[in-house]
């Protein structure tokens, strides 16, 4: 299930956190919440945190998600999305998703551990530090930074 979608307005990154069983509807819900956020703008990055999730997705679901991303890519512009998935199944499914979205304006990467991503998102801070801040409930320098 989708636990939360937060926007770190200071760094320009969404964080979607999932736990338990996650299906196609949950993933769609996360993307929908990001795109409908009042502060959404082209170029925002995203981190999909699946560390506490068990993906219940088929190969057809992955193809459906890839088609959805290709459709919304113009709205997002040139950006990067990072997925953190430590289970073998989730990692493998997301590698398939990356292959299917390779020719898209949204660059995607999947890692098993957030530390592996470093600053691939080019936020000026490592992805693991963004997730640690969200996990700790940190509000960065601004009380409204993460909403």
N, C-alpha and C positions, 0 to 999 in steps of 0.2 A: 504494500500500500504506500501511497505518497504521504509522507509525514509532514513535509513543509517545503515551500519554495520561498527562498529569501533573496533579496537583492542587496548586495553590498554596493551602495551608491558611490562610495569612495574609490573602490577598485574597479567598478564597472563589470561585476560578475554576478550571475545568478547561481545559487546553490540549491539544487533539488535533492532532498534527502528521502530515501525510501527504506522501508524495513518490511520484514515478513514476506509474504507471497506478493509478487509484483507481476501484473499481467499487462497486456496491451492497453487496456483502458487506463491503468495507472500512469503509464508512460505518457499517453496522450494528454491526460489531465495535467501532468507536470508542464509539458510544453505549452498547453493552452493557458495555464496560469502565468507563465513567464510572458507570453505574447500579449496578454490582456492587462499586465501590470501598468498602472498609470505612468510610471517612469520608464517604460520600455522605449528603447531607441536602437536604431541600427548600430551594429558593432559591439554590442554587449557580449561578453563571453559567458560560458556556462560550465558548471561542474555538476555532474550527475553522480551522486554518492550512493552507491549500491553495496556498500560494505556490510550492511545488516539485512540485505535483501536476498531472496531466493527467486530468481527469474522463472516465471511460468510463461515462456514465449516459445513459439514454434519458429521454424525457418520462414514460414509464410508471414508470421507476425513481424519478423525482422525486415522482410521485403516491404511490407506495408509501412513500417516506420521509415524506411529509407525513402520510399515514394513521398511520404508526408514531408520529410525534411527537404527533399528537392523542391517541393511545392512552396514551402515557406522560406526557403533560402533568400530570395530577393528581399523579403521583409527584414531579415536579420543582417544582410550585407556580409562583408568580409569579416569573419570572426572565427573563434575557436571554441569547440566544445570538448571537454574532458570527461571521461567516465572512469570512475574508480570502482573496480569489481574484483574482489579477491577470490571468488569461487571459479573453478575451472569452467563450469557451464556458462556462467555469465560472461566471463572473459572471452570464451570462444564465440558466443553469439554476438557480442559487441565487435569482435574482429570481423565477423561477417558483415555487420552493419557498416563498418568503416569501408570495407571493400565496395559495398553498394553505393556509398556516398562519396567516393573518391573524386569524382569530377564536379563537385559542388563548391560553392563559395564558402561553405562552412567547413573548416578543417576539423577533423575529429581524431581523438587519440584515446586509447584505453590502456589503463595500467592496473596492476594488481594492488599496488600500494601507492598512496598519494606522493610519497617521497620520490618515487621514480619519475614523476612528471617535472620536478623542479619548477622553473618559471616558464614552462612551455606556453602557458597562456599569455605571457608577456604583461603581467599585471604589476611587475616590480616587486613581487613577493612570491614565494613558492606556494604551490597549490596546497601542500600539506598545512602551511600556516593559515591559509584561508579556512580550511576545514577545522583546524584546531580552534580558531577563533569562534567559528559558528558553534562547534560542539560545546565550548565553554560559555557561550552566550555573550561573548565580547561584543561590544558595540563600536569598536574602533575608536577613533578620535571624536567622532560625532555621535550623539545619542540616537540619531536617526539613520546612521550609516547602513545598518542591516535591518531590513524591514520584512 
